[in-house]
């Protein structure tokens, strides 16, 4: 390599690693093209094993990519995180670059450190043309990432209807589950209420009653998030309206928890039964929680199962709420004595806490009460009416009462929905 060119290449790749190249415009494109023609070692890498071809592909510099490939650049080289030039181009939607790399014959199903492929990246980001090109050339549309997600699941969770349709027509499996939470494409689409995606999946035989690890179905997920159209679609396709999560909750409970009155009304009209279930957890308290709190609790509960965790002892919690019921602060403390059975059973709360992983919801059922400890062995008779009352959802309380919800049912502290109600209107309804 000529010394001056080598210096320029090193400088360029160092700038890339510092993500400073994005604002250099046409001059950067020209400089990259010049380097592509002059550099002696076309497979030179920076400290993160990234090549000039990867940089050019990520920016969509098709002319530079063409020169580099003609001069022998290896399209299958991987950066330190396993990414290839094709992945960079697919992620960013650079169709011409992907076409060049396909002509060069790159390995289609190379996986990066998390198991993602170029096809998965294109599907997740809605690049339909690239998805079609990769499939036309033999990319495996049912390959799973290392956590079990498929290209179809990634497209479904982002609502890319056309990509979902293309994949289903080419034989994508509808009910594949990921390895951690056992979620499906249909459940992922339910998080944001992508009804068109769901219809495609159901028409191809997706099971509306498949449950994830916490027991959530697509119907329950849509009910929790207030997606009325999605709920109606699930019901039209025979979804079990009274199916329970592993913690005893069903679609009506989740809709009541989150104050989704239209969903509650729809479920009641279609045969959902108030007071149909009991939810697990001693002294359960339903609160509105910020997503940050949900993540903190999830981390706490997950870390509690690890031998080297800072939270490897019994946990207590103190909750402080403002007058309108909004959460202000949570203080987590460790007790001196350990309780192994606590951690063996912590998964009973994940029907709600797991949902926070998606980033789509900010309502979590927290198995806590002021001064109480996590104890998931016993069962609390916490009903949908109590959930709605505790969260101040007046319209939901009214709907449930009209359908026969029993306001006199008590939890294992002998409290009724009235005891949980802070809203005067709700207290009046419950006192009649």
C-alpha positions as CSV (number, residue, x, y, z in Angstrom):
1,X,0.0,0.0,0.0
2,X,1.3,3.5,-0.8
3,X,2.1,5.3,2.4
4,X,0.0,8.3,1.8
5,X,-3.1,6.3,0.7
6,X,-2.7,4.0,3.8
7,X,-2.7,7.1,6.0
8,X,-5.9,8.4,4.4
9,X,-7.6,5.0,4.7
10,X,-6.7,4.8,8.4
11,X,-8.0,8.3,9.0
12,X,-11.2,7.6,7.1
13,X,-11.9,4.4,9.0
14,X,-11.1,6.1,12.3
15,X,-13.6,8.8,11.5
16,X,-16.1,6.1,10.7
17,X,-15.7,4.5,14.1
18,X,-16.4,7.8,15.7
19,X,-19.5,8.2,13.6
20,X,-18.4,11.6,12.3
21,X,-18.7,10.9,8.6
22,X,-22.4,11.4,8.3
23,X,-22.3,15.2,7.7
24,X,-19.5,15.4,5.1
25,X,-21.9,15.2,2.0
26,X,-20.7,15.0,-1.6
27,X,-17.0,15.5,-0.7
28,X,-17.0,12.3,1.4
29,X,-18.6,10.4,-1.5
30,X,-15.9,11.7,-3.8
31,X,-13.1,10.9,-1.4
32,X,-14.4,7.4,-0.8
33,X,-14.6,6.8,-4.5
34,X,-11.0,8.0,-4.9
35,X,-9.8,5.8,-2.1
36,X,-11.6,2.8,-3.7
37,X,-9.6,3.3,-6.8
38,X,-6.2,4.0,-5.2
39,X,-6.0,1.9,-2.1
40,X,-3.6,-1.1,-2.4
41,X,-5.3,-3.4,0.1
42,X,-9.1,-3.3,-0.6
43,X,-9.7,-5.5,2.4
44,X,-7.9,-3.2,4.9
45,X,-9.8,-3.0,8.2
46,X,-10.0,-0.6,11.1
47,X,-9.8,-1.6,14.8
48,X,-13.4,-2.8,14.6
49,X,-12.7,-5.0,11.6
50,X,-14.7,-2.7,9.3
51,X,-13.7,-2.3,5.7
52,X,-14.0,0.4,3.1
53,X,-16.6,-1.7,1.4
54,X,-18.7,-1.8,4.5
55,X,-18.5,2.0,4.9
56,X,-19.4,2.5,1.2
57,X,-22.3,0.1,1.5
58,X,-23.6,1.7,4.7
59,X,-23.6,5.1,2.9
60,X,-25.1,3.8,-0.4
61,X,-22.0,4.7,-2.4
62,X,-22.7,2.3,-5.2
63,X,-19.8,3.6,-7.5
64,X,-17.2,3.0,-4.8
65,X,-18.7,-0.4,-4.0
66,X,-18.5,-1.3,-7.7
67,X,-14.9,-0.3,-7.9
68,X,-14.0,-2.1,-4.7
69,X,-15.7,-5.3,-5.7
70,X,-14.1,-5.2,-9.2
71,X,-10.7,-4.9,-7.5
72,X,-11.4,-7.9,-5.3
73,X,-13.0,-6.6,-2.1
74,X,-14.4,-9.5,-0.1
75,X,-18.2,-9.0,0.4
76,X,-18.3,-11.7,3.1
77,X,-15.9,-10.1,5.5
78,X,-17.4,-9.4,8.9
79,X,-16.8,-6.6,11.4
80,X,-16.2,-7.2,15.0
81,X,-19.9,-7.5,15.7
82,X,-20.4,-9.8,12.7
83,X,-22.0,-7.3,10.3
84,X,-21.2,-7.5,6.6
85,X,-21.4,-5.0,3.8
86,X,-24.7,-6.5,2.7
87,X,-26.1,-6.0,6.2
88,X,-25.1,-2.4,6.2
89,X,-26.7,-1.8,2.8
90,X,-29.9,-3.8,3.7
91,X,-30.3,-2.0,7.0
92,X,-30.1,1.4,5.4
93,X,-32.2,0.5,2.3
94,X,-29.5,0.9,-0.4
95,X,-31.0,-1.2,-3.1
96,X,-28.3,-0.6,-5.8
97,X,-25.6,-1.6,-3.4
98,X,-27.4,-4.8,-2.4
99,X,-27.8,-5.6,-6.1
100,X,-24.1,-5.2,-6.7
101,X,-23.3,-7.5,-3.7
102,X,-25.7,-10.1,-5.0
103,X,-24.0,-10.1,-8.4
104,X,-20.8,-10.7,-6.6
105,X,-22.3,-13.7,-4.8
106,X,-22.1,-12.9,-1.1
107,X,-23.3,-15.5,1.4
108,X,-26.9,-14.6,1.9
109,X,-27.5,-16.2,5.3
110,X,-24.4,-15.0,7.2
111,X,-25.5,-14.0,10.7
112,X,-24.0,-11.2,12.9
113,X,-23.3,-11.5,16.6
114,X,-27.1,-11.5,17.5
115,X,-28.0,-13.9,14.7
116,X,-29.5,-11.2,12.4
117,X,-29.1,-11.5,8.6
118,X,-29.3,-9.1,5.8
119,X,-32.9,-10.2,5.1
120,X,-33.9,-9.7,8.8
121,X,-32.4,-6.2,8.7
122,X,-34.3,-5.3,5.5
123,X,-37.5,-6.7,6.8
124,X,-37.2,-4.9,10.2
125,X,-36.7,-1.6,8.4
126,X,-39.4,-1.9,5.7
127,X,-37.1,-2.1,2.7
128,X,-39.5,-4.1,0.5
129,X,-37.4,-4.2,-2.7
130,X,-34.4,-5.5,-0.9
131,X,-36.4,-8.2,0.8
132,X,-37.7,-9.3,-2.6
133,X,-34.2,-9.3,-4.1
134,X,-32.7,-11.3,-1.2
135,X,-35.6,-13.9,-1.4
136,X,-35.3,-14.1,-5.2
137,X,-31.6,-15.1,-4.6
138,X,-32.4,-17.8,-2.0
139,X,-32.2,-16.1,1.4
140,X,-33.7,-18.3,4.1
141,X,-36.9,-16.5,5.2
142,X,-37.5,-18.9,8.2
143,X,-34.0,-18.6,9.6
144,X,-34.1,-17.5,13.3
145,X,-31.8,-15.0,15.0
146,X,-30.1,-16.2,18.2
147,X,-33.1,-15.1,20.3
148,X,-35.5,-16.9,17.9
149,X,-36.9,-14.0,15.9
150,X,-37.6,-14.6,12.2
151,X,-37.8,-12.0,9.3
152,X,-41.6,-12.4,9.4
153,X,-41.7,-11.6,13.2
154,X,-39.5,-8.5,12.7
155,X,-41.7,-7.2,9.8
156,X,-44.9,-7.9,11.7
157,X,-43.8,-6.1,14.9
158,X,-43.0,-3.0,12.7
159,X,-46.3,-3.2,10.7
160,X,-44.8,-3.7,7.3
161,X,-47.8,-5.2,5.6
162,X,-46.4,-5.6,2.1
163,X,-43.3,-7.4,3.4
164,X,-45.4,-9.7,5.6
165,X,-47.6,-10.5,2.5
166,X,-44.5,-11.3,0.4
167,X,-43.0,-13.6,3.0
168,X,-46.3,-15.4,3.6
169,X,-46.7,-16.0,-0.1
170,X,-43.2,-17.5,-0.2
171,X,-43.8,-19.9,2.7
172,X,-42.9,-18.1,5.9
173,X,-44.1,-20.0,9.0
174,X,-46.7,-18.1,10.8
175,X,-46.5,-19.5,14.3
176,X,-42.7,-19.6,15.0
177,X,-41.9,-18.5,18.5
178,X,-38.8,-16.7,19.8
179,X,-36.7,-18.5,22.3
180,X,-37.0,-16.2,25.3
181,X,-40.6,-15.0,25.7
182,X,-42.2,-17.5,23.2
183,X,-43.8,-14.6,21.4
184,X,-45.2,-14.9,17.8
185,X,-45.6,-12.6,14.8
186,X,-49.3,-12.3,15.7
187,X,-48.6,-11.2,19.2
188,X,-45.9,-8.8,18.0
189,X,-48.3,-7.2,15.6
190,X,-50.8,-6.8,18.4
191,X,-48.5,-4.6,20.4
192,X,-49.1,-1.7,18.0
193,X,-52.4,-2.9,16.6
194,X,-51.4,-3.7,13.1
195,X,-54.7,-5.1,12.0
196,X,-53.7,-5.5,8.3
197,X,-50.7,-7.6,9.3
198,X,-52.8,-9.7,11.6
199,X,-55.4,-10.4,8.9
200,X,-52.7,-11.7,6.6
201,X,-51.3,-13.9,9.3
202,X,-54.7,-15.3,10.3
203,X,-55.6,-16.0,6.6
204,X,-52.5,-18.1,6.4
205,X,-53.4,-20.1,9.5
206,X,-51.9,-18.3,12.4
207,X,-53.3,-19.6,15.7
208,X,-55.0,-16.7,17.6
209,X,-54.8,-18.5,20.9
210,X,-51.0,-19.2,21.0
211,X,-49.6,-17.9,24.3
212,X,-46.2,-16.5,25.1
213,X,-44.2,-17.6,28.1
214,X,-46.3,-15.3,30.4
215,X,-49.5,-16.6,28.9
216,X,-50.3,-13.5,26.8
217,X,-52.2,-14.0,23.5
218,X,-52.6,-11.6,20.7
219,X,-56.1,-10.8,22.0
220,X,-54.8,-10.1,25.5
221,X,-52.0,-7.9,24.1
222,X,-54.3,-5.9,21.9
223,X,-56.8,-5.5,24.8
224,X,-54.0,-4.2,27.2
225,X,-53.0,-1.7,24.6
226,X,-56.5,-0.6,23.6
227,X,-56.5,-1.7,19.9
228,X,-60.2,-2.1,19.3
229,X,-60.0,-3.1,15.7
230,X,-57.4,-5.8,16.5
231,X,-59.5,-7.2,19.3
232,X,-62.5,-7.4,17.0
233,X,-60.4,-9.2,14.4
234,X,-59.2,-11.7,16.9
235,X,-62.8,-12.4,18.1
236,X,-63.9,-12.7,14.5
237,X,-61.3,-15.5,14.1
238,X,-62.4,-17.4,17.1
239,X,-59.9,-16.2,19.7
240,X,-60.8,-17.6,23.2
241,X,-62.2,-14.5,25.0
242,X,-61.8,-16.0,28.5
243,X,-58.4,-17.6,28.1
244,X,-56.1,-16.9,31.1
245,X,-52.5,-15.8,31.5
246,X,-50.3,-17.9,33.8
247,X,-51.1,-15.3,36.5
248,X,-54.8,-15.7,36.1
249,X,-55.6,-12.6,34.1
250,X,-57.5,-12.5,30.9
251,X,-58.3,-10.0,28.1
252,X,-61.0,-8.2,30.1
253,X,-58.8,-7.8,33.1
254,X,-56.0,-6.3,31.0
255,X,-58.4,-3.9,29.2
256,X,-59.8,-2.9,32.6
257,X,-56.4,-2.4,34.1
258,X,-55.4,0.0,31.4
259,X,-58.8,1.8,31.2
260,X,-59.6,0.8,27.6
261,X,-63.3,1.3,27.8
262,X,-64.1,0.6,24.2
263,X,-62.3,-2.7,24.4
264,X,-64.0,-3.5,27.7
265,X,-67.4,-2.8,26.1
266,X,-66.5,-5.0,23.1
267,X,-65.3,-7.9,25.2
268,X,-68.4,-7.7,27.4
269,X,-70.7,-7.7,24.3
270,X,-68.9,-10.8,23.1
271,X,-69.3,-12.9,26.3
272,X,-66.4,-11.9,28.5
273,X,-67.3,-12.5,32.1
274,X,-66.4,-10.1,34.9
275,X,-64.8,-11.7,38.0
276,X,-63.9,-14.7,35.9
277,X,-60.4,-15.1,37.3
278,X,-58.0,-14.6,40.1
279,X,-54.5,-13.0,39.7
280,X,-51.4,-14.3,41.5
281,X,-49.4,-12.3,43.9
282,X,-49.8,-11.5,47.6
283,X,-51.2,-8.1,48.4
284,X,-51.2,-7.2,44.7
285,X,-51.6,-3.5,44.0
286,X,-52.4,-2.1,40.5
287,X,-50.6,1.1,39.8
288,X,-49.7,3.3,36.8
289,X,-46.0,2.9,36.2
290,X,-43.6,4.7,33.9
291,X,-41.7,2.7,31.4
292,X,-38.5,3.5,33.3
293,X,-40.0,1.9,36.4
294,X,-41.1,-1.1,34.4
295,X,-37.6,-1.6,33.1
296,X,-36.1,-1.2,36.6
297,X,-38.5,-3.8,38.0
298,X,-37.8,-6.1,35.2
299,X,-34.1,-5.8,35.7
300,X,-34.5,-6.3,39.4
301,X,-36.6,-9.4,39.0
302,X,-34.3,-10.9,36.4
303,X,-31.2,-10.1,38.3
304,X,-32.6,-11.7,41.4
305,X,-32.3,-15.1,39.7
306,X,-28.5,-14.7,39.1
307,X,-26.1,-16.0,41.8
308,X,-23.8,-13.1,41.4
309,X,-26.5,-10.4,41.5
310,X,-26.5,-7.5,43.8
311,X,-30.1,-8.3,44.5
312,X,-29.6,-11.9,45.6
313,X,-31.6,-11.4,48.8
314,X,-35.2,-10.8,49.7
315,X,-36.5,-7.6,48.2
316,X,-39.0,-5.1,49.7
317,X,-40.5,-2.1,48.1
318,X,-42.0,1.2,49.2
319,X,-44.4,3.0,46.9
320,X,-45.2,6.7,47.0
321,X,-48.1,8.1,45.0
322,X,-49.3,11.6,44.4
323,X,-52.9,12.7,45.0
324,X,-54.0,11.9,41.5
325,X,-52.6,8.3,41.8
326,X,-49.5,8.8,39.6
327,X,-46.4,7.1,40.8
328,X,-43.8,9.5,42.2
329,X,-41.1,7.2,43.6
330,X,-40.2,3.7,44.4
331,X,-37.6,2.7,46.9
332,X,-36.2,-0.8,46.6
333,X,-34.4,-2.3,49.6
334,X,-32.8,-5.7,50.3
335,X,-33.7,-7.7,53.3
336,X,-31.0,-9.7,55.2
337,X,-32.6,-13.1,54.9
338,X,-32.6,-14.9,51.6
339,X,-35.7,-16.5,50.1
340,X,-34.8,-19.0,47.3
341,X,-38.4,-19.9,46.6
342,X,-39.1,-16.2,45.7
343,X,-36.7,-16.4,42.8
344,X,-37.8,-19.8,41.6
345,X,-41.3,-18.3,41.1
346,X,-40.6,-14.8,39.9
347,X,-41.8,-15.6,36.4
348,X,-45.4,-15.4,37.5
349,X,-45.2,-11.7,37.1
350,X,-43.7,-11.7,33.6
351,X,-47.1,-11.5,31.8
352,X,-46.9,-7.8,32.4
353,X,-43.3,-7.0,32.9
354,X,-42.3,-8.9,29.8
355,X,-44.4,-6.6,27.7
356,X,-42.2,-3.7,28.6
357,X,-39.4,-5.2,26.6
358,X,-41.1,-4.1,23.4
359,X,-41.1,-0.5,24.4
360,X,-44.7,-0.1,23.4
361,X,-46.4,0.1,26.7
362,X,-46.0,1.9,30.0
363,X,-48.6,0.1,32.1
364,X,-47.3,-2.7,34.2
365,X,-48.9,-4.8,36.8
366,X,-46.5,-4.5,39.7
367,X,-46.7,-7.2,42.4
368,X,-46.0,-4.8,45.2
369,X,-47.6,-2.9,48.0
370,X,-46.2,-0.4,50.4
371,X,-43.9,-2.2,52.8
372,X,-44.8,-5.6,51.4
373,X,-42.3,-8.2,50.1
374,X,-42.4,-10.1,46.9
375,X,-44.2,-13.3,47.7
376,X,-45.6,-15.0,44.7
377,X,-46.7,-18.3,46.2
378,X,-50.2,-17.3,47.3
379,X,-53.1,-16.1,45.2
380,X,-54.8,-12.7,45.6
381,X,-58.4,-12.5,44.4
382,X,-57.8,-9.3,42.5
383,X,-60.6,-8.7,40.0
384,X,-60.9,-6.6,36.9
385,X,-63.3,-4.3,38.9
386,X,-60.6,-3.7,41.5
387,X,-58.0,-3.0,38.8
388,X,-60.3,-0.5,37.1
389,X,-61.2,1.1,40.5
390,X,-57.6,1.3,41.6
391,X,-56.5,3.1,38.4
392,X,-59.5,5.5,38.4
393,X,-61.2,4.2,35.2
394,X,-64.7,5.4,35.9
395,X,-66.2,4.3,32.6
396,X,-64.8,0.9,32.9
397,X,-66.1,0.5,36.4
398,X,-69.5,1.4,35.2
399,X,-69.4,-1.0,32.3
400,X,-68.3,-3.9,34.5
401,X,-71.0,-3.2,37.1
402,X,-73.7,-3.1,34.4
403,X,-72.5,-6.5,33.3
404,X,-72.8,-8.0,36.8
405,X,-69.4,-7.5,38.3
406,X,-69.6,-8.2,42.0
407,X,-68.4,-5.1,44.0
408,X,-68.5,-7.1,47.2
409,X,-65.7,-9.6,46.3
410,X,-62.7,-9.4,48.5
411,X,-59.0,-10.0,48.0
412,X,-56.9,-11.9,50.5
413,X,-56.7,-8.8,52.7
414,X,-60.5,-8.6,52.7
415,X,-60.5,-5.5,50.6
416,X,-63.1,-4.8,48.0
417,X,-63.0,-2.6,44.9
418,X,-64.4,0.3,47.0
419,X,-61.3,0.1,49.3
420,X,-59.1,0.5,46.2
421,X,-61.1,3.4,44.7
422,X,-59.8,6.9,45.2
423,X,-62.0,8.6,42.6
424,X,-65.2,10.0,44.2
425,X,-67.3,9.1,41.1
426,X,-66.1,5.5,41.3
427,X,-66.7,5.3,45.0
428,X,-70.3,6.5,44.4
429,X,-70.8,3.8,41.7
430,X,-69.5,1.1,44.0
431,X,-71.5,2.3,47.0
432,X,-74.9,2.0,45.3
